[in-house]
């Protein structure tokens, strides 16, 4: 019963939020074309379901694949920086700098080089998202007690086997944490990438709906993106509990 | 089977498994040089259990790392047979089951998972851990974790075991049980043991010799032979007397 009741406070908050929004628009506080009332967003969601669904599929594919590229890139970078301190010294400052780049200035030349297809979206998502995966994976690697590599040395382990048995598994919870942080940002990155050049996707819908004063349609697209982010987050949490149950287990006596 | 690595050592006519002579080891830090060990000498014969007791920061961990070849001395000589470390606290891998943790030394040598498990299984049985083979460390008691940790280092197959305060994290009752258990295991599975501890009673109950170290820079103050029959009882007057003597040497007895 507890499990069933757990989302109740969230639903209650949503109800209050949308109720207040509905009342504000209905009472004439703002023009429906500037801020659509929730009921008209939901009506649009139904009326335009075909259009929204097909464009959602485009964006969903970009977001999921882009996050996977970001995960692979971020994980590989974290591992290589962990194993090669000199590479870390050279690359880490640049990775930080890459995060300060406003994405649109990159999105436009990427579209110029790679066209309206999937590739520029994946690159934009990967650039925006990989860094949080680098940071969380590296902090996972840092949780390894320095005595463990020493222990492995007295067991005559090679550097690779020490990494494989002692360090790599410790990095996995960090990878998951990074992915969770990344997914939400990946949604926004995908919208930016689509707005720089695309002919489908929810970001494209958002871009084209504005000038046509199809505000309710734009809000419906945004709502779908939010729900999708929540779904991905939930799936990822479930996958983490399934694959890394030990990360959720308290140690017997509470020592670290 | 029993004590095979040590037997090999004896067969080759090597009597000293651990030989440190006039060792100095210092560490430079921003605040200056810290001398961990100075004129430190220590010997352990094959199959001997030597306990090293001393105040905190007397270079005991440095001593073990020198024995294990993880550090080299600044001067003096260290000649040791291959040694496996048993680190302070259990440091088991939280994601791995008891059997996979115990098999770590085998995996470190490149033995596959299934073969390593097969090799470890009879040992788990012997150590009373059979039922817990598939449990992760988080599901084991403190005493069980220490047994897995000891088994992990034992299975490295090295003639020398360097034990770094193996039971320091346990409560007093479990610690006493584990000391009895370790004495029993080492009677069957002979190794040359250097046991660093701050528990003088543990040292006297388990060791053939108790080496008392000075505060930093660490060196040997006194080397007490413990010529008492085993298994030893901690309330035995002879044990109590030796314990008192070691405490006097540490400067805390009366």
Interface residues (C-beta under 8 A of the other chain):
Chain A: X145 X147 X148 X150 X151 X152 X153 X154 X155 X156 X157 X161 X162 X165 X166 X169 X170 X244 X246 X247 X249 X250 X251 X252 X253 X255
Chain B: X65 X68 X69 X70 X83 X84 X85 X87 X88 X89 X91 X93 X94 X95 X96 X104 X105 X107 X108 X109 X110 X136 X137 X138 X139 X140 X141 X142 X145 X153 X156 X158 X162 X169
